[in-house]
Amino acid sequence: MVRPPKLALALLAVLVALGHFASLEWLARQADALSGLTLMTPTMYTRMLQPAAPPPVVATVAPAAVPRPRARAAPRPKPPASSAKERAPKKEEEPPIEKVEQQPEPPPQEEVVAQAPEPAASQPVAAASAPAAAASAPPSDVAALDQWPADTRLTYDVKGEYRNPVSGTAHVQWQRDGNRYQVRLDVTIRIVVPITQTLTSQGEVTAAGLIPRAYEEMRTGGKRRVTQLGDEVVVLEKGTTVPRPPGVQDTASQFVELAQRFATGRDVLAVGRTVKVWLARPGGVDEWTYDVTERQVLSLPLMGDVETFHLKPRVPLNPRGNITAEMWFAPSLQYLPVKIKVIMGNEAWLDLVVDRIEQR
């Protein structure tokens, strides 16, 4: 009987071990690359946006109207049939009926309180309670949703400094399907090899603003970081929860949310004004304050000179990391952010200047 050489056995064992290691590594990469989001189908763009005189700003929602999500499903502690729910409202309605008969003056006020909020407030409630197609919404709700921009993709030229000069490209893509939205920011810079950072936000669209539900960060060769935004709490990267502030956004959705606030007059875009927005990120939730510091004319490669308003952030009291972003919004380009400056402490920065804007 011929015994195989020990060297051959050793090589075979090494090959088997390497095969197992490679398989486990591939599975680990595949599992890490899986997204917790269902990405929308890419849009076909049909036109290039060019500067135009902005239409008069007509505030469609009062500044105090902040979208607050409601429960999207029936309350869990009440499994019985709906007959109990039907009886409960009747008992609550009886006292107001008696008050209406006894006091002549309050009835008009009660009717206003009960009925006036329905057209505006019912929009965020409907969007948060159950995802539904815009076609099933009342005509007034559909008209309010249609005031949001059409599907839009902004392409930026990137230049900056990261130990050495760097360059690259970036895209901010906005999509809406009924009362659902997706904002995706991709930044690719070339150092030794291309490095891509992708930020994705998904949630619901209402007349009063965006309601993010999920936010993800992905980096080439890095770990996927996720933030889930529930009705009452925000679930952070490590599973900890914090209360959900009214009107909270995330790093990706803030660009579209702020542009829509300026376009509808919910926030006034003028030098000397301030804009506040809560931002949820994997590491925590913080309130950011942006100062509108100046009006500045930017020379864009394909669009010429465009007037913009420069927003600079104040550093939060308890900053998480050293990354901040300045933004330049252009009223003549649907109030979109035509320049974004990302500052990473004192060691690095990136300038994103818009090259073209495409819309459906």
C-alpha positions in Angstrom: 0.0 0.0 0.0 1.4 3.4 -1.1 1.1 6.1 1.5 0.7 9.7 0.2 3.6 11.9 1.0 3.2 14.0 4.1 3.8 17.2 2.1 0.9 16.4 -0.2 -1.4 15.9 2.8 -0.2 19.1 4.4 -0.9 21.0 1.2 -4.4 19.4 0.9 -5.2 20.4 4.5 -4.0 24.0 3.8 -6.2 24.2 0.6 -9.3 22.9 2.5 -8.7 25.4 5.3 -8.3 28.2 2.8 -11.4 27.1 1.0 -13.4 27.2 4.2 -12.0 30.6 5.1 -12.8 32.0 1.7 -16.3 30.7 1.9 -16.9 32.2 5.4 -15.3 35.5 4.3 -17.6 35.6 1.2 -20.7 34.9 3.3 -19.7 37.5 5.9 -19.3 40.1 3.1 -22.6 39.2 1.6 -24.4 39.4 4.9 -22.8 42.8 5.7 -23.7 44.1 2.3 -27.4 43.2 2.6 -29.5 46.4 3.0 -32.3 46.8 5.4 -34.1 48.9 2.8 -36.1 48.0 -0.3 -34.6 50.3 -2.9 -36.8 52.0 -5.4 -36.5 51.4 -9.1 -34.1 53.8 -10.8 -35.8 56.8 -12.5 -35.5 57.7 -16.2 -34.7 61.4 -16.4 -36.0 63.4 -19.3 -34.8 67.0 -18.8 -32.0 69.1 -17.5 -33.0 71.8 -14.9 -31.9 75.3 -15.7 -32.0 78.5 -13.6 -35.3 80.3 -13.6 -37.0 83.0 -11.6 -38.4 81.3 -8.5 -42.2 81.5 -8.2 -43.6 83.6 -5.3 -43.3 81.6 -2.0 -46.8 80.7 -0.7 -46.7 79.1 2.7 -49.0 76.0 2.4 -48.4 74.9 6.0 -48.1 77.0 9.1 -44.6 77.1 10.5 -45.7 75.4 13.7 -47.1 72.5 11.8 -44.5 69.8 12.4 -45.0 66.3 11.1 -45.4 63.9 14.0 -45.9 60.2 13.1 -48.8 58.3 14.5 -49.1 54.6 15.1 -49.2 52.8 11.7 -51.1 49.8 13.1 -54.0 49.1 15.5 -53.0 49.3 19.1 -51.7 45.9 20.3 -53.2 45.8 23.8 -56.8 45.8 22.3 -57.3 42.6 20.4 -61.2 42.5 20.8 -63.5 43.3 17.9 -64.0 46.9 16.8 -67.4 47.1 18.4 -65.8 48.1 21.7 -64.0 50.9 19.9 -67.2 52.0 18.3 -68.9 52.3 21.7 -65.9 54.2 23.3 -66.2 57.2 21.0 -69.9 57.5 21.7 -69.3 57.8 25.4 -66.7 60.5 24.8 -69.0 62.5 22.5 -71.9 62.7 25.0 -70.4 65.4 27.3 -69.6 67.9 24.5 -73.3 67.5 23.3 -74.5 68.5 26.8 -72.1 71.4 26.9 -73.3 72.7 23.5 -76.9 72.8 24.8 -76.0 74.5 28.1 -73.5 77.1 26.8 -74.4 78.8 23.5 -71.0 80.4 22.9 -68.5 77.4 23.0 -70.2 75.3 20.2 -68.6 77.3 17.3 -65.2 77.0 18.9 -65.6 73.3 19.5 -66.6 72.7 15.9 -63.6 74.6 14.7 -61.2 72.7 16.9 -62.8 69.4 15.8 -63.0 70.1 12.1 -60.4 72.7 11.0 -57.3 70.5 11.5 -58.7 67.7 9.2 -57.4 68.9 5.9 -53.8 69.6 7.0 -53.3 67.3 10.0 -55.0 64.3 8.3 -52.1 64.2 5.8 -49.3 63.2 8.2 -51.7 61.0 10.1 -52.7 59.1 6.9 -49.1 58.8 5.8 -47.9 57.5 9.2 -50.8 55.2 10.0 -50.6 53.1 6.8 -48.6 53.4 3.6 -51.1 54.0 0.8 -50.9 55.1 -2.8 -51.5 58.7 -3.5 -54.4 57.8 -5.8 -56.4 56.7 -2.8 -55.9 59.9 -1.0 -58.4 62.8 -1.2 -57.8 65.3 -4.0 -56.5 68.0 -1.6 -53.9 65.5 -0.2 -52.7 64.6 -3.7 -52.3 68.2 -4.6 -50.3 68.8 -1.5 -48.0 65.9 -2.2 -47.5 67.0 -5.8 -46.0 70.3 -4.5 -42.9 68.2 -3.8 -40.2 68.2 -6.5 -40.3 65.6 -9.3 -37.8 62.8 -9.1 -34.5 64.6 -9.2 -30.8 63.7 -9.4 -28.0 66.3 -8.7 -24.5 65.4 -9.9 -21.6 67.1 -8.1 -18.0 67.6 -8.9 -15.9 66.8 -5.8 -12.6 68.4 -4.9 -10.9 68.5 -1.5 -8.1 67.7 0.8 -7.4 64.5 2.7 -3.7 64.5 3.6 -3.3 65.1 -0.2 -5.6 66.7 -2.8 -8.5 64.4 -3.7 -11.2 64.5 -6.4 -14.3 62.5 -7.3 -18.0 62.7 -8.0 -21.2 62.7 -5.9 -24.9 62.3 -6.5 -28.0 63.2 -4.5 -31.0 61.4 -5.8 -34.6 62.1 -4.7 -37.5 59.8 -5.6 -41.2 59.8 -4.6 -43.7 57.1 -5.2 -47.1 58.2 -3.8 -46.5 59.0 -0.2 -43.2 57.1 0.0 -39.8 58.7 -0.6 -36.1 57.8 -1.0 -33.1 60.1 -0.7 -29.7 58.6 -1.6 -26.4 60.3 -1.4 -23.3 58.7 -3.0 -19.9 60.2 -2.7 -16.9 58.6 -4.5 -13.4 60.0 -4.0 -10.1 58.7 -5.4 -7.2 58.4 -3.1 -5.2 55.2 -3.9 -8.3 53.3 -4.8 -11.9 54.7 -5.1 -13.8 55.0 -1.8 -17.5 55.3 -1.9 -19.8 56.5 1.0 -23.5 55.9 0.5 -26.2 57.4 2.7 -29.8 56.3 2.2 -33.0 57.6 3.8 -36.5 56.2 3.3 -39.8 57.1 4.8 -43.1 59.0 4.2 -44.0 62.2 2.5 -46.6 64.6 4.0 -47.7 68.1 3.2 -46.0 69.2 6.4 -42.6 67.5 5.7 -40.7 64.3 5.4 -41.1 61.5 8.0 -38.0 59.3 7.9 -38.4 55.7 8.8 -35.0 54.1 8.1 -31.5 55.5 7.5 -28.4 53.6 6.5 -24.7 54.5 6.0 -22.4 52.2 3.9 -18.8 52.7 3.1 -16.5 50.7 0.7 -15.0 47.9 2.8 -16.8 49.1 5.9 -19.7 48.1 8.1 -23.3 49.0 7.4 -24.7 51.4 10.1 -28.5 51.6 10.5 -30.9 53.9 12.3 -34.6 53.0 12.6 -37.1 55.7 13.3 -40.3 54.5 15.0 -43.5 56.3 15.9 -42.2 57.4 19.3 -38.5 56.4 19.5 -35.4 56.3 17.4 -33.4 53.0 17.5 -29.7 53.7 17.2 -26.8 51.6 15.8 -26.2 49.6 19.0 -29.9 49.0 19.7 -30.3 51.8 22.2 -33.4 54.0 21.9 -34.1 57.7 22.4 -37.3 59.7 22.1 -38.2 60.8 18.6 -38.3 64.6 18.3 -41.0 66.2 16.2 -39.8 66.8 12.6 -36.6 64.8 13.0 -34.6 64.2 9.8 -31.4 62.3 9.0 -28.2 63.2 7.2 -29.6 62.4 3.8 -33.2 63.6 4.0 -32.2 67.0 5.4 -31.2 68.3 2.0 -34.6 67.7 0.4 -36.5 68.7 3.6 -34.8 72.1 3.9 -35.2 72.8 0.2 -39.0 72.2 0.5 -39.2 74.3 3.7 -37.7 77.3 1.8 -39.8 76.7 -1.3 -43.0 76.7 0.8 -42.1 79.4 3.2 -42.1 77.2 6.3 -38.6 78.6 6.9 -37.6 82.0 5.5 -34.4 81.9 3.4 -32.9 85.3 4.2 -29.6 86.5 5.6 -29.7 86.8 9.4 -32.3 84.0 9.8 -31.6 80.7 11.5 -32.9 77.2 10.7 -33.2 74.4 13.2 -33.5 70.7 12.4 -33.2 67.6 14.5 -30.9 65.0 12.9 -31.0 61.3 13.7 -27.7 59.4 12.9 -26.5 55.9 14.0 -24.7 57.5 17.0 -27.4 59.6 18.3 -30.0 62.4 17.8 -29.0 66.1 18.0 -30.6 69.4 17.2 -28.6 71.4 14.7 -28.9 75.2 14.1 -27.9 76.7 10.7 -27.3 80.4 10.3 -28.0 82.0 7.0 -24.8 84.0 6.8 -24.7 85.5 3.3 -26.0 85.8 -0.3 -23.3 84.5 -2.6 -23.2 84.2 -6.4 -21.6 80.9 -7.5 -20.3 80.2 -11.0 -21.6 76.7 -11.9 -19.9 74.9 -14.8 -23.1 74.3 -17.0 -25.5 76.9 -15.5 -23.4 80.1 -15.2 -23.8 82.5 -12.3 -26.4 81.5 -9.7 -27.4 83.4 -6.6 -27.3 81.3 -3.4 -27.8 81.5 0.3 -25.0 80.2 2.5 -26.0 78.1 5.6 -23.4 77.5 8.2 -24.0 75.1 11.2 -23.3 75.9 14.8 -21.4 73.2 16.6 -23.8 71.3 18.9 -23.2 71.5 22.7 -22.2 67.8 22.7 -20.8 67.1 19.2 -20.6 63.5 18.0 -17.4 63.4 16.0 -15.9 66.3 14.0 -17.9 66.2 10.8 -20.0 69.2 9.8 -21.6 70.4 6.5 -22.2 73.8 5.1 -24.9 74.2 2.3 -25.7 76.7 -0.4 -29.3 76.7 -1.6 -30.3 78.3 -4.9 -33.9 79.8 -5.2 -33.6 79.8 -9.0 -33.0 76.1 -9.1 -36.0 75.0 -7.0 -34.1 75.9 -3.8 -31.9 72.8 -4.2 -28.5 72.6 -2.5 -26.0 73.4 -5.4 -23.0 73.3 -3.1 -22.2 71.3 0.0 -18.9 71.6 1.9 -18.1 68.7 4.2 -15.5 69.5 6.9 -13.8 66.7 8.8 -12.0 68.5 11.7 -8.8 70.3 10.7 -7.4 67.5 8.6 -9.8 67.1 5.7 -12.6 68.8 3.7 -14.6 68.1 0.5 -16.3 70.6 -1.8 -19.3 69.3 -3.7 -20.3 71.7 -6.5 -23.3 70.8 -8.7 -22.5 70.0 -12.3 -25.9 69.2 -13.6 -29.5 68.6 -12.3 -31.8 66.1 -14.0 -35.5 65.6 -13.4 -38.2 63.2 -14.5 
